[in-house]
Amino acid sequence: MNQKERMTLSDYQRIVSYLYEYSHGLKGPNVGFAKIEKRQKKLRLYFHVKTNDQPLEYKIYFYHFHHGTMEGTLLDTIQRNDTIVEFKNTYPLMMDLNQIDGFLIFHSKDHFFGSEWNDHPITIRNFVPLEKKFFQENPENIPSSEEKEMSQQPSVPESETVPPSASEVNDLSAPEENDMSEGLSMPEEMNSSISEESPSENEDADSGLAQYIEALQLEKHAKEQDPPMSSSSFDWKEYPSLPLPPAYGLSPCVKIQLEDLSSISGLPYDIKTNGFLLLNYGNYGHLFLAWNPAARRRYLGVPGVFDNEKSFISKLFGFQEFITVPEKPHKTGNFGYFILPIQ
């Protein structure tokens, strides 16, 4: 299972997965995520995609592989009119999620968004839309207009309590094409897995989504402000030291503020408006800049507390790795830094 979090209970399942943009059948960048929940014979779908601003119609399909063919079952049709598509709806459940291999937001075989759930690559040339729909169209099964919603501006999904986890869901694997950990000694990565859930603890499934929406809102606001860039140079000696565990090989490491980013060369041009960075900076009041002499590379660190949903969100904003401080295994509740390599 890759780039996906899956939770199960007898009458409950949840899948959270990355969405990738495909062009002419080729897998492109990660542009968002989808959350699919099965509960009490109903299916709840939520997805968020950032893309271009061309208005297009898309069909939503669940697909499964059958004798080499990707058979698509139509779920819904949507119209996109903005660069951000946020969609949520609830449907009657007509098949088990275990029978589904993935999810498509499909315009044409030349342009679509996809998520693969079972490590079976999407081969769109073998995609065949089936005539049948995911649910039967009768007055009892068709979602009402109040249930169905697609917005062009981020909004926090309605709150819902999710059956909690008795054993922790492991950290989502970072996409191979975005691996940025070369030259940095990291704690052992944990693989994604299926976990059984127990009602003995409390966990809010939408808390991670709410953080993601808040980060997007901060990013949008920061871009509207168009912060000026500074031409001053960065002098390491002017900043307080922030020692890290020697195992990470990051020395020197200094504590910096948001306004100091303008004087650091080589940063992504939009780093000062990165929503995940702004959200965590607002909570902790500092960042770090570190040097790895072995890899001859700098790292920008954003403080935070590790959990699986936050790790998932951090990757959507470019922060692919997490280091614990002090050095410990990745575990929910451990403090550390989400890091971004800088050339």
BALO-896913 format. One record per residue (C-alpha): residue number from 1; residue in one letter; x, y, z. Coordinates in steps of 0.001 Angstrom, whole numbers, plus 524288, in hexadecimal, padded with zeros to 5 digits. Layout:
N
+-----+------+-------+-------+-------+
: seq : type :     u :     v :     w :
+-----+------+-------+-------+-------+
: NUM :    A :     X :     Y :     Z :
...
+-----+------+-------+-------+-------+
END
This chain:
343
+-----+------+-------+-------+-------+
: seq : type :     u :     v :     w :
+-----+------+-------+-------+-------+
:   1 :    M : 80000 : 80000 : 80000 :
:   2 :    N : 8065C : 80CDD : 7FBEF :
:   3 :    Q : 8035A : 81B38 : 7FEA6 :
:   4 :    K : 7F6B7 : 81773 : 80534 :
:   5 :    E : 7F14D : 81624 : 812F0 :
:   6 :    R : 7E6E0 : 80BE5 : 8151E :
:   7 :    M : 7DF01 : 80905 : 8216B :
:   8 :    T : 7D523 : 7FE1E : 8231F :
:   9 :    L : 7CA9C : 7F9CF : 82C92 :
:  10 :    S : 7BFBC : 7F00F : 82A19 :
:  11 :    D : 7B635 : 7FA3F : 824EB :
:  12 :    Y : 7BFCE : 80565 : 82318 :
:  13 :    Q : 7CAD1 : 807FF : 81991 :
:  14 :    R : 7D293 : 8142F : 81693 :
:  15 :    I : 7DC6F : 81675 : 80BC4 :
:  16 :    V : 7E465 : 822ED : 80A83 :
:  17 :    S : 7ECE0 : 8239E : 7FE5E :
:  18 :    Y : 7F49E : 82CE0 : 7F5E5 :
:  19 :    L : 7EEFC : 83176 : 7E8FB :
:  20 :    Y : 7F835 : 832E0 : 7DD62 :
:  21 :    E : 7F61B : 83A0F : 7D0AF :
:  22 :    Y : 7F7A4 : 831C7 : 7C45F :
:  23 :    S : 7FA8C : 83774 : 7B702 :
:  24 :    H : 7F9EC : 82EC0 : 7AAE1 :
:  25 :    G : 7FA48 : 82300 : 7B3E5 :
:  26 :    L : 806AA : 82740 : 7BB08 :
:  27 :    K : 80684 : 8290F : 7C9C0 :
:  28 :    G : 80992 : 83708 : 7CDA7 :
:  29 :    P : 80A5D : 83EB6 : 7DA53 :
:  30 :    N : 802D4 : 83CAB : 7E6CF :
:  31 :    V : 7F7E5 : 846DB : 7E66F :
:  32 :    G : 7EF30 : 8434A : 7F1F0 :
:  33 :    F : 7E8F1 : 83854 : 7F97A :
:  34 :    A : 7DC5F : 830A5 : 7FAF3 :
:  35 :    K : 7D594 : 82AFC : 806D2 :
:  36 :    I : 7CBB1 : 82001 : 80526 :
:  37 :    E : 7C3F7 : 81ABF : 810B0 :
:  38 :    K : 7BA83 : 80F56 : 81173 :
:  39 :    R : 7B146 : 80F84 : 81CF0 :
:  40 :    Q : 7A3D1 : 8096C : 81F2B :
:  41 :    K : 7A1A0 : 805E2 : 810DC :
:  42 :    K : 7A50D : 8139E : 80C6C :
:  43 :    L : 7B111 : 818AE : 80576 :
:  44 :    R : 7B65F : 8263A : 80842 :
:  45 :    L : 7BFB3 : 82C58 : 7FE6D :
:  46 :    Y : 7C826 : 8385B : 80058 :
:  47 :    F : 7D316 : 83D03 : 7F772 :
:  48 :    H : 7DB37 : 8492E : 7F585 :
:  49 :    V : 7E2C2 : 84C01 : 7E8F9 :
:  50 :    K : 7EB26 : 85793 : 7E4BB :
:  51 :    T : 7EC98 : 858E0 : 7D5F9 :
:  52 :    N : 7EB80 : 8627C : 7CAA7 :
:  53 :    D : 7E001 : 86BAE : 7C8E3 :
:  54 :    Q : 7DA1B : 86610 : 7BC76 :
:  55 :    P : 7CB99 : 862EA : 7BEA1 :
:  56 :    L : 7C970 : 8547D : 7BBD5 :
:  57 :    E : 7BFA5 : 849D4 : 7BEDB :
:  58 :    Y : 7C48A : 83DD6 : 7C620 :
:  59 :    K : 7BEAC : 8308D : 7C8EE :
:  60 :    I : 7C1E9 : 829EF : 7D5C7 :
:  61 :    Y : 7C4BC : 81B5E : 7D493 :
:  62 :    F : 7C87D : 81075 : 7DDA7 :
:  63 :    Y : 7D005 : 80643 : 7D606 :
:  64 :    H : 7D4B0 : 7F867 : 7D7AC :
:  65 :    F : 7DD4B : 7EFB2 : 7CF45 :
:  66 :    H : 7D6C1 : 7E437 : 7C88E :
:  67 :    H : 7DEB7 : 7DBB4 : 7BF3C :
:  68 :    G : 7E7E6 : 7E71C : 7BC62 :
:  69 :    T : 7DCFA : 7F0ED : 7BA26 :
:  70 :    M : 7DA89 : 7FCA8 : 7C2F1 :
:  71 :    E : 7CBD0 : 7FC1F : 7C47F :
:  72 :    G : 7C63D : 80924 : 7C8F1 :
:  73 :    T : 7B99E : 80A87 : 7D09C :
:  74 :    L : 7B3CF : 8182A : 7CF6B :
:  75 :    L : 7B153 : 81EF5 : 7DC59 :
:  76 :    D : 7AE55 : 82D0F : 7D8A9 :
:  77 :    T : 7B0E6 : 83853 : 7CF40 :
:  78 :    I : 7B65D : 8459F : 7D31B :
:  79 :    Q : 7B985 : 8527D : 7CC6C :
:  80 :    R : 7C616 : 85984 : 7D00D :
:  81 :    N : 7C6EC : 86843 : 7CEA9 :
:  82 :    D : 7D2BC : 86BEC : 7D6F1 :
:  83 :    T : 7E0AA : 867DB : 7DA31 :
:  84 :    I : 7DC20 : 86167 : 7E6D3 :
:  85 :    V : 7D1CB : 856D3 : 7E6AD :
:  86 :    E : 7CC51 : 8529E : 7F3C1 :
:  87 :    F : 7C198 : 8486F : 7F32A :
:  88 :    K : 7B9F7 : 840A1 : 7FD2A :
:  89 :    N : 7AE19 : 837F0 : 7FC20 :
:  90 :    T : 7A795 : 82C1F : 8024A :
:  91 :    Y : 7A293 : 82081 : 7FA6E :
:  92 :    P : 79BA9 : 8139C : 7FD22 :
:  93 :    L : 7A5BB : 808B7 : 7FD77 :
:  94 :    M : 7A403 : 7FEB0 : 7F29F :
:  95 :    M : 7B127 : 7F7A6 : 7F36F :
:  96 :    D : 7BBC2 : 7F52D : 7FD78 :
:  97 :    L : 7C7D2 : 7FDDA : 7FD20 :
:  98 :    N : 7D038 : 7F199 : 7FD21 :
:  99 :    Q : 7CB3D : 7EF14 : 7EF56 :
: 100 :    I : 7D089 : 7FC2C : 7EA93 :
: 101 :    D : 7DE86 : 7FE70 : 7E5DF :
: 102 :    G : 7DE2B : 80D30 : 7E4B4 :
: 103 :    F : 7D76E : 819C7 : 7E17B :
: 104 :    L : 7D731 : 822B6 : 7D578 :
: 105 :    I : 7D2B9 : 830B2 : 7D320 :
: 106 :    F : 7D1D0 : 82EFB : 7C47C :
: 107 :    H : 7D0AD : 838EF : 7B987 :
: 108 :    S : 7D72B : 8313E : 7AEA1 :
: 109 :    K : 7E203 : 8274C : 7ACEE :
: 110 :    D : 7EAFF : 832DE : 7AA76 :
: 111 :    H : 7E75B : 839F9 : 7B6FD :
: 112 :    F : 7E2A8 : 83464 : 7C3ED :
: 113 :    F : 7E612 : 8330D : 7D252 :
: 114 :    G : 7E830 : 825CA : 7D870 :
: 115 :    S : 7EB1B : 81E66 : 7E4E2 :
: 116 :    E : 7EFAA : 8103E : 7E513 :
: 117 :    W : 7ECB3 : 808AA : 7F187 :
: 118 :    N : 7F2E2 : 7FB5E : 7EF82 :
: 119 :    D : 80044 : 7FE1B : 7E97E :
: 120 :    H : 7FAE4 : 7FB46 : 7DBE9 :
: 121 :    P : 7FEBB : 8067E : 7D2AE :
: 122 :    I : 7F3F7 : 80D7E : 7CB53 :
: 123 :    T : 7F47A : 809B2 : 7BCED :
: 124 :    I : 7EA64 : 812A1 : 7B700 :
: 125 :    R : 7EB10 : 80C57 : 7A982 :
: 126 :    N : 7E487 : 8008D : 7AFE6 :
: 127 :    F : 7D9E4 : 808AC : 7B66D :
: 128 :    V : 7CBFC : 804D2 : 7B2C1 :
: 129 :    P : 7C09D : 80C64 : 7B8E2 :
: 130 :    L : 7B56D : 80335 : 7BC08 :
: 131 :    E : 7A743 : 8069C : 7B9AC :
: 132 :    K : 7A312 : 803AE : 7C78C :
: 133 :    K : 7A3B3 : 80E22 : 7D214 :
: 134 :    F : 7A8EB : 80CD7 : 7DFDA :
: 135 :    F : 79B18 : 80E9A : 7E538 :
: 136 :    Q : 78D9E : 80C19 : 7DFA2 :
: 137 :    E : 78674 : 81856 : 7DB49 :
: 138 :    N : 779DD : 8180E : 7E2E5 :
: 139 :    P : 77438 : 82267 : 7EBFC :
: 140 :    E : 7799E : 81BAF : 7F80D :
: 141 :    N : 78773 : 81A59 : 7F2D5 :
: 142 :    I : 78A2D : 8270B : 7EBA1 :
: 143 :    P : 791D3 : 83063 : 7F475 :
: 144 :    S : 78A29 : 83C7D : 7F7FB :
: 145 :    S : 78EC2 : 84A15 : 7F44E :
: 146 :    E : 791A8 : 84C81 : 802A2 :
: 147 :    E : 79A8B : 840A7 : 80338 :
: 148 :    K : 7A22A : 84413 : 7F6F0 :
: 149 :    E : 7AB8A : 84F7E : 7F714 :
: 150 :    M : 7B6B1 : 8544B : 7EEA4 :
: 151 :    S : 7BD38 : 8611A : 7F217 :
: 152 :    Q : 7C79E : 86916 : 7EB5A :
: 153 :    Q : 7CC78 : 86EC9 : 7F82B :
: 154 :    P : 7D1C6 : 86685 : 80362 :
: 155 :    S : 7C842 : 863E8 : 80E5E :
: 156 :    V : 7C9BD : 85B2C : 81A30 :
: 157 :    P : 7C21D : 84E6A : 8188D :
: 158 :    E : 7B778 : 84BF4 : 8227B :
: 159 :    S : 7BC77 : 845DA : 82F04 :
: 160 :    E : 7BB05 : 83750 : 830E1 :
: 161 :    T : 7C0AE : 82E21 : 83AF1 :
: 162 :    V : 7C844 : 822D5 : 83517 :
: 163 :    P : 7C9FD : 815A0 : 83BB6 :
: 164 :    P : 7D73E : 81707 : 8425E :
: 165 :    S : 7E36C : 80EF3 : 8407C :
: 166 :    A : 7E7FB : 804F8 : 84A5B :
: 167 :    S : 7F4F7 : 802E4 : 84369 :
: 168 :    E : 7FB17 : 80E6C : 83C99 :
: 169 :    V : 7F9E7 : 80FA0 : 82DF2 :
: 170 :    N : 807A4 : 8103C : 8286B :
: 171 :    D : 80D35 : 81C1B : 82193 :
: 172 :    L : 809CE : 81D90 : 81343 :
: 173 :    S : 8151F : 81B07 : 80A10 :
: 174 :    A : 819EC : 826DB : 802B0 :
: 175 :    P : 8189F : 8260B : 7F3CE :
: 176 :    E : 824F1 : 82025 : 7EE0D :
: 177 :    E : 82663 : 82AFA : 7E421 :
: 178 :    N : 826D5 : 83509 : 7EF0D :
: 179 :    D : 830CA : 82E4B : 7F7C7 :
: 180 :    M : 83906 : 8391E : 7FDAD :
: 181 :    S : 83FF3 : 831E8 : 8089D :
: 182 :    E : 84CED : 82F4E : 80199 :
: 183 :    G : 8588D : 8318D : 80A78 :
: 184 :    L : 85083 : 83344 : 816D8 :
: 185 :    S : 8505D : 828D2 : 82154 :
: 186 :    M : 84210 : 826BF : 82487 :
: 187 :    P : 83A9F : 81E01 : 82DF8 :
: 188 :    E : 8359A : 811A2 : 8278D :
: 189 :    E : 829F1 : 81460 : 81EAE :
: 190 :    M : 81D66 : 80D4D : 821E5 :
: 191 :    N : 814E1 : 80703 : 81784 :
: 192 :    S : 8067E : 809B0 : 8159F :
: 193 :    S : 7FD8F : 7FEEF : 81A7E :
: 194 :    I : 7EFC4 : 7FAEA : 81DA2 :
: 195 :    S : 7EC26 : 7FCD3 : 82BF6 :
: 196 :    E : 7E0C5 : 7F7AE : 833BE :
: 197 :    E : 7D96D : 80209 : 83B5C :
: 198 :    S : 7D400 : 801A6 : 84916 :
: 199 :    P : 7CA01 : 80AD0 : 84F1D :
: 200 :    S : 7D240 : 80C16 : 85B6E :
: 201 :    E : 7D942 : 818AA : 8575F :
: 202 :    N : 7D577 : 825CA : 85177 :
: 203 :    E : 7D98E : 82A6E : 843E7 :
: 204 :    D : 7D381 : 8347F : 83AE1 :
: 205 :    A : 7D520 : 830DE : 82C8B :
: 206 :    D : 7D240 : 83E76 : 827B9 :
: 207 :    S : 7DC94 : 844E3 : 83068 :
: 208 :    G : 7E71F : 84280 : 82632 :
: 209 :    L : 7DE56 : 8478A : 81B64 :
: 210 :    A : 7DB5D : 853B0 : 8235E :
: 211 :    Q : 7E9FF : 8562A : 824EB :
: 212 :    Y : 7EBE6 : 85462 : 81658 :
: 213 :    I : 7E10F : 85E1C : 81340 :
: 214 :    E : 7E68A : 867C7 : 81D19 :
: 215 :    A : 7F401 : 86698 : 816E6 :
: 216 :    L : 7EE20 : 86931 : 8096F :
: 217 :    Q : 7E717 : 87530 : 80E93 :
: 218 :    L : 7F3B5 : 87A70 : 8148E :
: 219 :    E : 7FAD1 : 877EB : 807C0 :
: 220 :    K : 7F05B : 87ED7 : 7FFCA :
: 221 :    H : 7F07C : 88A9A : 808E9 :
: 222 :    A : 7FF63 : 88B66 : 808C1 :
: 223 :    K : 7FFC0 : 88B1E : 7F9E2 :
: 224 :    E : 7F5D2 : 8961E : 7F960 :
: 225 :    Q : 7FECD : 89E38 : 8021C :
: 226 :    D : 80A3E : 89BFD : 7F8A0 :
: 227 :    P : 8151B : 89D0B : 802F3 :
: 228 :    P : 82140 : 8A46B : 7FE45 :
: 229 :    M : 82E1F : 89D3F : 7FCAC :
: 230 :    S : 83A83 : 8A237 : 802F6 :
: 231 :    S : 847D6 : 8A2AA : 7FC84 :
: 232 :    S : 84FAC : 8A1C1 : 8092E :
: 233 :    S : 8589D : 89603 : 80B34 :
: 234 :    F : 85715 : 88BDF : 815ED :
: 235 :    D : 86190 : 88B6C : 8208B :
: 236 :    W : 860F1 : 87EFE : 828AE :
: 237 :    K : 86870 : 8853A : 833F7 :
: 238 :    E : 85D8F : 88F0B : 83667 :
: 239 :    Y : 85389 : 884AD : 83A46 :
: 240 :    P : 851EE : 87C93 : 846BA :
: 241 :    S : 85694 : 86E8D : 8460C :
: 242 :    L : 84C87 : 8638C : 8462F :
: 243 :    P : 853F4 : 856CD : 848B0 :
: 244 :    L : 84E16 : 84A7A : 842C3 :
: 245 :    P : 85138 : 83C22 : 845AE :
: 246 :    P : 85E99 : 838CA : 83FA5 :
: 247 :    A : 858BC : 82D38 : 83842 :
: 248 :    Y : 8523D : 8367C : 82EA4 :
: 249 :    G : 85F41 : 83C82 : 82AA5 :
: 250 :    L : 85993 : 84A4B : 82A99 :
: 251 :    S : 86366 : 85428 : 82FA5 :
: 252 :    P : 8632B : 85F7C : 830BF :
: 253 :    C : 854A9 : 86136 : 8332A :
: 254 :    V : 84EFE : 86E76 : 8369F :
: 255 :    K : 841AE : 87359 : 83AC4 :
: 256 :    I : 83B9C : 87D38 : 83161 :
: 257 :    Q : 82F28 : 88522 : 82FE9 :
: 258 :    L : 825CF : 88644 : 8248A :
: 259 :    E : 82B4D : 89362 : 82037 :
: 260 :    D : 838FB : 88D63 : 81F2D :
: 261 :    L : 834D2 : 88516 : 8138C :
: 262 :    S : 8366C : 890DC : 80AAC :
: 263 :    S : 84516 : 890FD : 80CFD :
: 264 :    I : 84769 : 88271 : 80A6E :
: 265 :    S : 84B7E : 87F30 : 7FC90 :
: 266 :    G : 846DF : 87320 : 7F553 :
: 267 :    L : 83986 : 871F4 : 7FBC0 :
: 268 :    P : 82D8E : 86EB4 : 7F37C :
: 269 :    Y : 82800 : 87B8F : 7EE96 :
: 270 :    D : 81B09 : 8794B : 7F583 :
: 271 :    I : 8203D : 87434 : 8027A :
: 272 :    K : 81BC5 : 88057 : 809EF :
: 273 :    T : 80DCA : 87D5E : 805EF :
: 274 :    N : 80E75 : 86EAE : 8088C :
: 275 :    G : 8021F : 86BBF : 8103E :
: 276 :    F : 807B8 : 86091 : 81857 :
: 277 :    L : 81378 : 868D0 : 81C3A :
: 278 :    L : 80AD2 : 8745D : 81FF5 :
: 279 :    L : 8018E : 86BE5 : 827E8 :
: 280 :    N : 80C5A : 865A9 : 83001 :
: 281 :    Y : 81435 : 87228 : 83145 :
: 282 :    G : 80816 : 87874 : 8370D :
: 283 :    N : 8076F : 86D8D : 84126 :
: 284 :    Y : 815DD : 86CFD : 844F8 :
: 285 :    G : 81BAC : 87A2B : 8414C :
: 286 :    H : 82842 : 8757E : 83AEA :
: 287 :    L : 82E70 : 86DBD : 82FCC :
: 288 :    F : 83C12 : 86835 : 82E1B :
: 289 :    L : 84691 : 8689C : 823B8 :
: 290 :    A : 850BF : 85DC9 : 8243B :
: 291 :    W : 85C89 : 8594D : 81C7C :
: 292 :    N : 85FE5 : 84B29 : 8195C :
: 293 :    P : 86E76 : 84AFB : 81619 :
: 294 :    A : 86E25 : 83CE0 : 8113D :
: 295 :    A : 863A0 : 83FBC : 80720 :
: 296 :    R : 867FE : 84DE7 : 8055E :
: 297 :    R : 859E6 : 85213 : 80661 :
: 298 :    R : 851DD : 85B10 : 80EFD :
: 299 :    Y : 844F1 : 8578C : 81549 :
: 300 :    L : 83994 : 8600C : 81961 :
: 301 :    G : 83237 : 85AD9 : 82533 :
: 302 :    V : 82445 : 85D73 : 8298A :
: 303 :    P : 820F3 : 8597C : 83796 :
: 304 :    G : 81577 : 850AE : 83A84 :
: 305 :    V : 81048 : 844A0 : 84159 :
: 306 :    F : 81001 : 83820 : 8397A :
: 307 :    D : 8038C : 83117 : 835DA :
: 308 :    N : 7FFBB : 829E2 : 82980 :
: 309 :    E : 7F61F : 833DB : 82431 :
: 310 :    K : 7FF8E : 83F2C : 82665 :
: 311 :    S : 80A62 : 83762 : 81FD6 :
: 312 :    F : 80141 : 83522 : 81459 :
: 313 :    I : 7FE0D : 843B3 : 81388 :
: 314 :    S : 80C52 : 847E4 : 814C4 :
: 315 :    K : 80FC3 : 84016 : 8089A :
: 316 :    L : 8054E : 84738 : 800D9 :
: 317 :    F : 80C8B : 853E0 : 80409 :
: 318 :    G : 81A12 : 84E9D : 800B0 :
: 319 :    F : 81F33 : 84AA3 : 80E29 :
: 320 :    Q : 8220A : 83C5F : 80B54 :
: 321 :    E : 82957 : 8384F : 817B3 :
: 322 :    F : 827EE : 83981 : 82675 :
: 323 :    I : 832A8 : 838E4 : 830BF :
: 324 :    T : 82FAA : 83713 : 83F26 :
: 325 :    V : 8363D : 83F5B : 84997 :
: 326 :    P : 83B78 : 838E7 : 851B8 :
: 327 :    E : 83E10 : 82D7D : 8489B :
: 328 :    K : 83320 : 8236A : 849E6 :
: 329 :    P : 82B42 : 81A94 : 840DF :
: 330 :    H : 82029 : 82139 : 83993 :
: 331 :    K : 8149D : 8209D : 842D0 :
: 332 :    T : 80851 : 828A2 : 8447A :
: 333 :    G : 80ACE : 833BA : 84E04 :
: 334 :    N : 81999 : 8349E : 84C4B :
: 335 :    F : 81EEA : 8424C : 849E0 :
: 336 :    G : 82840 : 84522 : 83ED0 :
: 337 :    Y : 829BA : 84C09 : 831CB :
: 338 :    F : 82417 : 84A16 : 82441 :
: 339 :    I : 82F8B : 84CF2 : 81B50 :
: 340 :    L : 831CB : 851DB : 80D8A :
: 341 :    P : 83F04 : 85084 : 8069C :
: 342 :    I : 844A8 : 85CB0 : 80034 :
: 343 :    Q : 84EDD : 85C15 : 7F58B :
+-----+------+-------+-------+-------+
END
